[in-house]
Amino acid sequence: MPIRIFGDPILRKKAQTIENIDGSIDQLAKRMMESLNQARGLGLAAPQVGHSKSLCIINLPLMNEKIKQPLVLINPKIHLREGEVNYEEGCLSFPGIYVDVKRPQKIALTGLDLDGNEMEYEAGDILARVFLHETDHLNGVLLIDHLSTIKRQLLKNKLKKLKQE
């Protein structure tokens, strides 16, 4: 599945809640995992592959042995945000762009797995950052939305080039 690049309108839309977890959701998750592996990313949200569904995949197996990965998360909700840390982030929808983003250091979230079971997770550091980044995508929030006007202005030419591709 091709990854949608900045400028694609689906990236700005709030993803639809998944009401029924069926074979089509399972297939979407499998195809997303293939795309994520091919792109060598850490996470991928359904809107990034053109589907307005509240589904994301996280794959950081060496970062957190307590959470089985790859992790498919449906309808995720962040319930706790603690601390704050600034760290460089990239995004598969913004190829070649890396920026410092301030995010909570620790989070707690809930969501469903592919069997419809409610799951609860606590995460810190990089894993928390990836969860937050992917849930941002599900809400139509992009990496650049975390930047100051000045920093966004500095990226203007790169962003314009991405939109034209």
N, CA and C atoms as a LAMMPS dump frame, in Angstrom:
ITEM: TIMESTEP
0
ITEM: NUMBER OF ATOMS
495
ITEM: BOX BOUNDS ff ff ff
-5.0000000000000000e+02 5.0000000000000000e+02
-5.0000000000000000e+02 5.0000000000000000e+02
-5.0000000000000000e+02 5.0000000000000000e+02
ITEM: ATOMS id mol type element x y z
1 1 1 N 0.857 -1.173 0
2 1 2 C 0 0 0
3 1 3 C 0.9 1.232 0
4 2 1 N 0.68 2.133 -0.915
5 2 2 C 1.505 3.344 -0.917
6 2 3 C 1.174 4.249 0.275
7 3 1 N 2.2 4.874 0.808
8 3 2 C 2.018 5.785 1.939
9 3 3 C 1.698 7.173 1.406
10 4 1 N 0.644 7.766 1.952
11 4 2 C 0.206 9.094 1.529
12 4 3 C 1.179 10.138 2.064
13 5 1 N 1.47 11.108 1.215
14 5 2 C 2.439 12.155 1.528
15 5 3 C 1.71 13.45 1.863
16 6 1 N 2.355 14.293 2.672
17 6 2 C 1.824 15.601 3.042
18 6 3 C 1.205 16.277 1.823
19 7 1 N 0.02 16.812 2.022
20 7 2 C -0.726 17.438 0.939
21 7 3 C -1.957 16.621 0.587
22 8 1 N -1.933 15.32 0.899
23 8 2 C -3.092 14.467 0.66
24 8 3 C -4.151 14.82 1.709
25 9 1 N -5.363 15.183 1.276
26 9 2 C -6.408 15.637 2.217
27 9 3 C -6.784 14.622 3.302
28 10 1 N -6.634 13.325 3.046
29 10 2 C -7.021 12.322 4.053
30 10 3 C -6.192 12.456 5.325
31 11 1 N -4.976 12.983 5.207
32 11 2 C -4.108 13.13 6.383
33 11 3 C -4.637 14.17 7.365
34 12 1 N -5.516 15.052 6.909
35 12 2 C -6.078 16.104 7.764
36 12 3 C -7.443 15.743 8.349
37 13 1 N -7.975 14.591 7.975
38 13 2 C -9.303 14.196 8.451
39 13 3 C -9.206 13.349 9.71
40 14 1 N -10.186 13.531 10.597
41 14 2 C -10.278 12.669 11.777
42 14 3 C -10.758 11.297 11.305
43 15 1 N -10.041 10.266 11.685
44 15 2 C -10.383 8.903 11.26
45 15 3 C -11.693 8.45 11.903
46 16 1 N -12.414 7.612 11.19
47 16 2 C -13.682 7.091 11.68
48 16 3 C -13.447 5.98 12.701
49 17 1 N -14.244 6.006 13.75
50 17 2 C -14.202 4.941 14.753
51 17 3 C -14.587 3.625 14.08
52 18 1 N -13.896 2.576 14.424
53 18 2 C -14.204 1.249 13.876
54 18 3 C -15.247 0.606 14.786
55 19 1 N -16.432 0.37 14.223
56 19 2 C -17.547 -0.199 14.989
57 19 3 C -17.552 -1.723 14.941
58 20 1 N -17.082 -2.277 13.822
59 20 2 C -17.149 -3.716 13.609
60 20 3 C -15.781 -4.213 13.148
61 21 1 N -15.166 -5.057 13.947
62 21 2 C -13.859 -5.608 13.583
63 21 3 C -14.106 -6.903 12.815
64 22 1 N -13.928 -6.811 11.506
65 22 2 C -14.183 -7.971 10.653
66 22 3 C -12.945 -8.294 9.818
67 23 1 N -13.122 -9.168 8.846
68 23 2 C -12.011 -9.587 8
69 23 3 C -11.363 -8.446 7.241
70 24 1 N -12.15 -7.426 6.883
71 24 2 C -11.573 -6.299 6.139
72 24 3 C -10.601 -5.505 7.014
73 25 1 N -10.885 -5.418 8.303
74 25 2 C -9.984 -4.718 9.231
75 25 3 C -8.719 -5.547 9.424
76 26 1 N -8.883 -6.853 9.543
77 26 2 C -7.726 -7.744 9.673
78 26 3 C -6.828 -7.637 8.435
79 27 1 N -7.43 -7.635 7.258
80 27 2 C -6.66 -7.504 6.014
81 27 3 C -5.961 -6.153 5.929
82 28 1 N -6.664 -5.096 6.32
83 28 2 C -6.059 -3.762 6.316
84 28 3 C -4.836 -3.746 7.229
85 29 1 N -4.967 -4.323 8.416
86 29 2 C -3.844 -4.364 9.365
87 29 3 C -2.655 -5.125 8.773
88 30 1 N -2.917 -6.244 8.115
89 30 2 C -1.83 -7.03 7.507
90 30 3 C -1.134 -6.245 6.398
91 31 1 N -1.922 -5.584 5.57
92 31 2 C -1.339 -4.804 4.474
93 31 3 C -0.569 -3.599 5.012
94 32 1 N -1.08 -3.005 6.087
95 32 2 C -0.363 -1.886 6.715
96 32 3 C 0.974 -2.353 7.281
97 33 1 N 0.977 -3.542 7.879
98 33 2 C 2.219 -4.08 8.444
99 33 3 C 3.256 -4.279 7.347
100 34 1 N 2.824 -4.768 6.203
101 34 2 C 3.737 -4.926 5.067
102 34 3 C 4.311 -3.575 4.646
103 35 1 N 3.44 -2.568 4.566
104 35 2 C 3.894 -1.218 4.181
105 35 3 C 4.857 -0.655 5.209
106 36 1 N 4.55 -0.874 6.482
107 36 2 C 5.413 -0.375 7.556
108 36 3 C 6.788 -1.033 7.487
109 37 1 N 6.81 -2.333 7.304
110 37 2 C 8.091 -3.043 7.201
111 37 3 C 8.885 -2.585 5.985
112 38 1 N 8.197 -2.417 4.872
113 38 2 C 8.855 -1.982 3.643
114 38 3 C 9.465 -0.586 3.811
115 39 1 N 8.753 0.289 4.513
116 39 2 C 9.224 1.663 4.72
117 39 3 C 10.215 1.765 5.88
118 40 1 N 10.344 0.667 6.64
119 40 2 C 11.213 0.633 7.819
120 40 3 C 10.842 1.711 8.842
121 41 1 N 9.537 1.815 9.07
122 41 2 C 9.041 2.784 10.041
123 41 3 C 8.801 2.144 11.392
124 42 1 N 8.445 2.976 12.354
125 42 2 C 8.155 2.517 13.715
126 42 3 C 6.657 2.392 13.956
127 43 1 N 5.885 3.15 13.198
128 43 2 C 4.44 3.13 13.353
129 43 3 C 3.771 3.612 12.084
130 44 1 N 2.501 3.241 11.929
131 44 2 C 1.746 3.639 10.749
132 44 3 C 0.277 3.701 11.128
133 45 1 N -0.397 4.762 10.705
134 45 2 C -1.829 4.928 10.954
135 45 3 C -2.584 4.729 9.641
136 46 1 N -3.789 4.197 9.728
137 46 2 C -4.579 3.888 8.532
138 46 3 C -4.732 5.078 7.573
139 47 1 N -4.947 6.307 8.058
140 47 2 C -5.041 7.419 7.103
141 47 3 C -3.784 7.584 6.236
142 48 1 N -2.64 7.154 6.745
143 48 2 C -1.402 7.277 5.978
144 48 3 C -1.368 6.344 4.767
145 49 1 N -2.271 5.376 4.737
146 49 2 C -2.37 4.503 3.567
147 49 3 C -3.732 4.667 2.888
148 50 1 N -4.387 5.802 3.166
149 50 2 C -5.613 6.152 2.461
150 50 3 C -6.905 5.627 3.039
151 51 1 N -6.896 5.151 4.286
152 51 2 C -8.108 4.623 4.916
153 51 3 C -8.459 5.451 6.147
154 52 1 N -9.65 6.025 6.145
155 52 2 C -10.088 6.83 7.281
156 52 3 C -10.673 5.917 8.362
157 53 1 N -9.808 5.137 8.954
158 53 2 C -10.194 4.193 10.01
159 53 3 C -9.292 4.427 11.214
160 54 1 N -9.847 4.309 12.408
161 54 2 C -9.076 4.521 13.636
162 54 3 C -8.29 3.249 13.978
163 55 1 N -7.2 3.072 13.25
164 55 2 C -6.363 1.882 13.359
165 55 3 C -4.916 2.293 13.154
166 56 1 N -4.054 1.81 14.037
167 56 2 C -2.626 2.066 13.843
168 56 3 C -1.831 0.823 14.225
169 57 1 N -0.614 0.797 13.719
170 57 2 C 0.3 -0.311 13.984
171 57 3 C 1.581 0.266 14.546
172 58 1 N 2.072 -0.348 15.602
173 58 2 C 3.324 0.056 16.239
174 58 3 C 4.271 -1.135 16.153
175 59 1 N 5.514 -0.87 15.792
176 59 2 C 6.476 -1.97 15.711
177 59 3 C 7.841 -1.519 16.227
178 60 1 N 8.022 -1.675 17.527
179 60 2 C 9.285 -1.352 18.205
180 60 3 C 9.68 -2.518 19.098
181 61 1 N 9.881 -3.701 18.567
182 61 2 C 10.073 -4.879 19.413
183 61 3 C 11.242 -4.794 20.385
184 62 1 N 12.264 -4.062 20.07
185 62 2 C 13.418 -3.984 20.967
186 62 3 C 13.256 -2.915 22.042
187 63 1 N 12.243 -2.076 21.913
188 63 2 C 12.071 -0.964 22.842
189 63 3 C 11.277 -1.33 24.091
190 64 1 N 10.373 -2.283 23.976
191 64 2 C 9.535 -2.615 25.119
192 64 3 C 9.136 -4.084 25.048
193 65 1 N 9.777 -4.899 25.854
194 65 2 C 9.508 -6.333 25.832
195 65 3 C 8.188 -6.687 26.508
196 66 1 N 7.615 -5.764 27.287
197 66 2 C 6.359 -6.042 27.982
198 66 3 C 5.165 -5.978 27.031
199 67 1 N 5.297 -5.216 25.962
200 67 2 C 4.204 -5.057 25.01
201 67 3 C 4.538 -5.849 23.753
202 68 1 N 3.726 -6.867 23.468
203 68 2 C 3.957 -7.719 22.294
204 68 3 C 3.826 -6.878 21.021
205 69 1 N 4.829 -7.001 20.166
206 69 2 C 4.813 -6.218 18.94
207 69 3 C 5.145 -7.092 17.753
208 70 1 N 4.667 -6.807 16.554
209 70 2 C 3.949 -5.583 16.222
210 70 3 C 2.586 -5.544 16.909
211 71 1 N 2.171 -4.349 17.211
212 71 2 C 0.937 -4.112 17.939
213 71 3 C -0.073 -3.441 17.019
214 72 1 N -1.238 -4.047 16.896
215 72 2 C -2.343 -3.44 16.151
216 72 3 C -3.269 -2.832 17.188
217 73 1 N -3.572 -1.569 17.024
218 73 2 C -4.4 -0.859 17.996
219 73 3 C -5.577 -0.203 17.277
220 74 1 N -6.775 -0.533 17.72
221 74 2 C -8.003 -0.024 17.12
222 74 3 C -8.665 0.945 18.096
223 75 1 N -9.111 2.074 17.578
224 75 2 C -9.786 3.12 18.363
225 75 3 C -9.003 3.518 19.619
226 76 1 N -7.714 3.817 19.486
227 76 2 C -6.925 4.159 20.68
228 76 3 C -7.337 5.492 21.299
229 77 1 N -7.242 5.544 22.621
230 77 2 C -7.533 6.766 23.387
231 77 3 C -6.436 6.946 24.425
232 78 1 N -5.858 8.135 24.461
233 78 2 C -4.836 8.468 25.456
234 78 3 C -5.554 8.948 26.719
235 79 1 N -5.204 8.38 27.885
236 79 2 C -5.868 8.737 29.139
237 79 3 C -4.969 9.476 30.119
238 80 1 N -3.681 9.367 29.937
239 80 2 C -2.748 9.982 30.878
240 80 3 C -1.56 10.511 30.1
241 81 1 N -1.136 11.707 30.451
242 81 2 C 0.058 12.309 29.857
243 81 3 C 0.864 12.897 30.996
244 82 1 N 2.114 12.447 31.131
245 82 2 C 2.977 12.942 32.215
246 82 3 C 4.319 13.384 31.666
247 83 1 N 4.858 14.422 32.295
248 83 2 C 6.183 14.9 31.931
249 83 3 C 6.196 15.533 30.556
250 84 1 N 7.376 15.902 30.131
251 84 2 C 7.527 16.504 28.814
252 84 3 C 8.97 16.349 28.37
253 85 1 N 9.152 15.988 27.118
254 85 2 C 10.504 15.826 26.596
255 85 3 C 10.515 16.231 25.119
256 86 1 N 11.595 16.856 24.724
257 86 2 C 11.79 17.282 23.346
258 86 3 C 12.68 16.255 22.656
259 87 1 N 12.281 15.805 21.457
260 87 2 C 13.06 14.786 20.764
261 87 3 C 12.774 14.878 19.269
262 88 1 N 13.744 14.476 18.477
263 88 2 C 13.581 14.543 17.026
264 88 3 C 12.635 13.452 16.528
265 89 1 N 11.743 13.845 15.626
266 89 2 C 10.798 12.913 15.013
267 89 3 C 10.832 13.053 13.505
268 90 1 N 10.55 11.95 12.865
269 90 2 C 10.317 11.936 11.431
270 90 3 C 8.936 11.351 11.207
271 91 1 N 8.521 11.305 9.956
272 91 2 C 7.202 10.776 9.636
273 91 3 C 7.233 10.234 8.217
274 92 1 N 6.644 9.067 8.018
275 92 2 C 6.62 8.465 6.688
276 92 3 C 5.853 9.328 5.689
277 93 1 N 4.953 10.176 6.175
278 93 2 C 4.207 11.08 5.295
279 93 3 C 4.957 12.382 5.025
280 94 1 N 6.113 12.538 5.647
281 94 2 C 6.989 13.705 5.441
282 94 3 C 8.407 13.206 5.179
283 95 1 N 8.622 12.482 4.072
284 95 2 C 9.944 11.891 3.843
285 95 3 C 11.061 12.931 3.833
286 96 1 N 12.126 12.599 4.565
287 96 2 C 13.302 13.472 4.601
288 96 3 C 13.217 14.634 5.565
289 97 1 N 12.105 14.759 6.285
290 97 2 C 11.949 15.869 7.234
291 97 3 C 12.005 15.318 8.657
292 98 1 N 12.881 15.909 9.455
293 98 2 C 13.039 15.532 10.865
294 98 3 C 13.038 16.807 11.686
295 99 1 N 12.191 16.848 12.709
296 99 2 C 12.066 18.049 13.531
297 99 3 C 11.956 17.672 15.001
298 100 1 N 12.362 18.588 15.875
299 100 2 C 12.195 18.386 17.313
300 100 3 C 10.743 18.653 17.689
301 101 1 N 10.159 17.716 18.433
302 101 2 C 8.772 17.834 18.877
303 101 3 C 8.728 17.582 20.376
304 102 1 N 8.031 18.457 21.086
305 102 2 C 7.85 18.292 22.529
306 102 3 C 6.587 17.466 22.762
307 103 1 N 6.749 16.373 23.5
308 103 2 C 5.624 15.478 23.798
309 103 3 C 5.731 14.988 25.241
310 104 1 N 4.626 14.454 25.774
311 104 2 C 4.696 13.847 27.102
312 104 3 C 5.702 12.7 27.125
313 105 1 N 6.349 12.534 28.27
314 105 2 C 7.349 11.473 28.411
315 105 3 C 6.698 10.124 28.699
316 106 1 N 5.529 10.166 29.366
317 106 2 C 4.849 8.929 29.741
318 106 3 C 3.364 9.075 29.428
319 107 1 N 2.769 7.985 28.946
320 107 2 C 1.335 7.996 28.65
321 107 3 C 0.689 6.687 29.094
322 108 1 N -0.625 6.723 29.188
323 108 2 C -1.432 5.513 29.354
324 108 3 C -2.532 5.608 28.303
325 109 1 N -2.821 4.482 27.663
326 109 2 C -3.858 4.497 26.642
327 109 3 C -4.605 3.184 26.616
328 110 1 N -5.782 3.23 26.01
329 110 2 C -6.592 2.037 25.809
330 110 3 C -6.938 1.936 24.331
331 111 1 N -7.306 0.753 23.922
332 111 2 C -7.736 0.509 22.554
333 111 3 C -8.142 -0.945 22.441
334 112 1 N -8.55 -1.328 21.264
335 112 2 C -8.961 -2.703 21.026
336 112 3 C -7.908 -3.428 20.201
337 113 1 N -7.808 -4.748 20.403
338 113 2 C -6.946 -5.547 19.528
339 113 3 C -7.815 -6.095 18.389
340 114 1 N -7.238 -6.895 17.512
341 114 2 C -7.984 -7.409 16.356
342 114 3 C -9.1 -8.382 16.731
343 115 1 N -9.084 -8.883 17.971
344 115 2 C -10.159 -9.758 18.441
345 115 3 C -11.254 -8.979 19.164
346 116 1 N -11.098 -7.657 19.244
347 116 2 C -12.088 -6.821 19.915
348 116 3 C -11.891 -6.721 21.41
349 117 1 N -10.785 -7.252 21.927
350 117 2 C -10.495 -7.173 23.36
351 117 3 C -9.97 -5.791 23.709
352 118 1 N -10.474 -5.249 24.829
353 118 2 C -9.959 -3.952 25.298
354 118 3 C -8.568 -4.162 25.887
355 119 1 N -7.645 -3.343 25.445
356 119 2 C -6.26 -3.429 25.894
357 119 3 C -5.881 -2.119 26.576
358 120 1 N -5.043 -2.212 27.599
359 120 2 C -4.515 -1.027 28.283
360 120 3 C -3.001 -1.082 28.229
361 121 1 N -2.401 0.071 27.962
362 121 2 C -0.944 0.141 27.867
363 121 3 C -0.433 1.363 28.601
364 122 1 N 0.727 1.203 29.199
365 122 2 C 1.492 2.335 29.716
366 122 3 C 2.791 2.335 28.946
367 123 1 N 3.229 3.506 28.548
368 123 2 C 4.453 3.585 27.754
369 123 3 C 5.206 4.856 28.106
370 124 1 N 6.51 4.78 27.963
371 124 2 C 7.357 5.941 28.197
372 124 3 C 8.334 6.118 27.057
373 125 1 N 8.959 7.27 27.055
374 125 2 C 10.039 7.586 26.122
375 125 3 C 9.639 7.366 24.662
376 126 1 N 10.443 6.589 23.908
377 126 2 C 10.228 6.435 22.462
378 126 3 C 8.88 5.774 22.158
379 127 1 N 8.519 4.74 22.913
380 127 2 C 7.255 4.064 22.66
381 127 3 C 6.077 5.013 22.879
382 128 1 N 6.124 5.81 23.934
383 128 2 C 5.069 6.8 24.17
384 128 3 C 4.99 7.769 22.996
385 129 1 N 6.135 8.195 22.52
386 129 2 C 6.21 9.141 21.399
387 129 3 C 5.561 8.546 20.144
388 130 1 N 5.84 7.276 19.87
389 130 2 C 5.265 6.637 18.679
390 130 3 C 3.748 6.498 18.831
391 131 1 N 3.272 6.079 20.002
392 131 2 C 1.827 6.019 20.246
393 131 3 C 1.192 7.387 19.996
394 132 1 N 1.781 8.434 20.56
395 132 2 C 1.235 9.783 20.411
396 132 3 C 1.257 10.237 18.955
397 133 1 N 2.338 9.957 18.265
398 133 2 C 2.468 10.343 16.855
399 133 3 C 1.366 9.68 16.022
400 134 1 N 1.154 8.383 16.241
401 134 2 C 0.148 7.663 15.451
402 134 3 C -1.271 8.086 15.825
403 135 1 N -1.54 8.317 17.103
404 135 2 C -2.883 8.784 17.472
405 135 3 C -3.12 10.197 16.947
406 136 1 N -2.074 11.001 16.841
407 136 2 C -2.219 12.305 16.179
408 136 3 C -2.743 12.113 14.762
409 137 1 N -2.144 11.179 14.021
410 137 2 C -2.595 10.925 12.643
411 137 3 C -4.077 10.57 12.61
412 138 1 N -4.544 9.816 13.585
413 138 2 C -5.953 9.413 13.615
414 138 3 C -6.876 10.594 13.887
415 139 1 N -6.311 11.674 14.401
416 139 2 C -7.083 12.889 14.674
417 139 3 C -6.822 13.991 13.655
418 140 1 N -6.114 13.673 12.58
419 140 2 C -5.831 14.667 11.547
420 140 3 C -4.759 15.667 11.934
421 141 1 N -3.993 15.34 12.971
422 141 2 C -2.912 16.216 13.442
423 141 3 C -1.603 15.706 12.849
424 142 1 N -0.843 16.622 12.267
425 142 2 C 0.405 16.241 11.609
426 142 3 C 1.616 16.743 12.371
427 143 1 N 2.742 16.158 12.057
428 143 2 C 4.021 16.504 12.676
429 143 3 C 4.248 18.014 12.702
430 144 1 N 3.977 18.674 11.599
431 144 2 C 4.247 20.118 11.503
432 144 3 C 3.334 20.953 12.392
433 145 1 N 2.214 20.378 12.831
434 145 2 C 1.297 21.11 13.707
435 145 3 C 1.898 21.351 15.088
436 146 1 N 2.946 20.633 15.41
437 146 2 C 3.621 20.799 16.698
438 146 3 C 4.729 21.849 16.636
439 147 1 N 4.934 22.429 15.464
440 147 2 C 6.03 23.387 15.285
441 147 3 C 5.551 24.818 15.44
442 148 1 N 6.47 25.664 15.848
443 148 2 C 6.167 27.092 15.911
444 148 3 C 6.025 27.623 14.486
445 149 1 N 5.425 28.779 14.356
446 149 2 C 5.265 29.412 13.044
447 149 3 C 6.615 29.621 12.374
448 150 1 N 7.601 30.018 13.146
449 150 2 C 8.939 30.268 12.594
450 150 3 C 9.539 28.971 12.052
451 151 1 N 9.447 27.892 12.823
452 151 2 C 10.012 26.614 12.372
453 151 3 C 9.274 26.093 11.137
454 152 1 N 7.965 26.304 11.108
455 152 2 C 7.191 25.884 9.944
456 152 3 C 7.595 26.694 8.708
457 153 1 N 7.843 27.972 8.925
458 153 2 C 8.279 28.856 7.846
459 153 3 C 9.614 28.376 7.269
460 154 1 N 10.51 27.922 8.145
461 154 2 C 11.811 27.426 7.692
462 154 3 C 11.68 26.167 6.824
463 155 1 N 10.609 25.422 7.03
464 155 2 C 10.371 24.198 6.252
465 155 3 C 9.502 24.436 5.015
466 156 1 N 9.085 25.666 4.818
467 156 2 C 8.107 25.992 3.776
468 156 3 C 8.474 25.415 2.406
469 157 1 N 9.71 25.587 1.977
470 157 2 C 10.113 25.094 0.653
471 157 3 C 10.073 23.575 0.571
472 158 1 N 10.527 22.9 1.628
473 158 2 C 10.485 21.431 1.64
474 158 3 C 9.038 20.935 1.602
475 159 1 N 8.159 21.607 2.373
476 159 2 C 6.755 21.207 2.417
477 159 3 C 6.084 21.438 1.066
478 160 1 N 6.406 22.54 0.433
479 160 2 C 5.842 22.848 -0.88
480 160 3 C 6.252 21.774 -1.89
481 161 1 N 7.5 21.347 -1.801
482 161 2 C 8.017 20.315 -2.704
483 161 3 C 7.281 18.985 -2.48
484 162 1 N 7.033 18.629 -1.211
485 162 2 C 6.302 17.393 -0.91
486 162 3 C 4.892 17.434 -1.491
487 163 1 N 4.223 18.582 -1.36
488 163 2 C 2.857 18.717 -1.868
489 163 3 C 2.797 18.53 -3.381
490 164 1 N 3.87 18.916 -4.063
491 164 2 C 3.886 18.834 -5.527
492 164 3 C 4.201 17.434 -6.032
493 165 1 N 4.783 16.594 -5.188
494 165 2 C 5.167 15.24 -5.636
495 165 3 C 3.977 14.326 -5.783
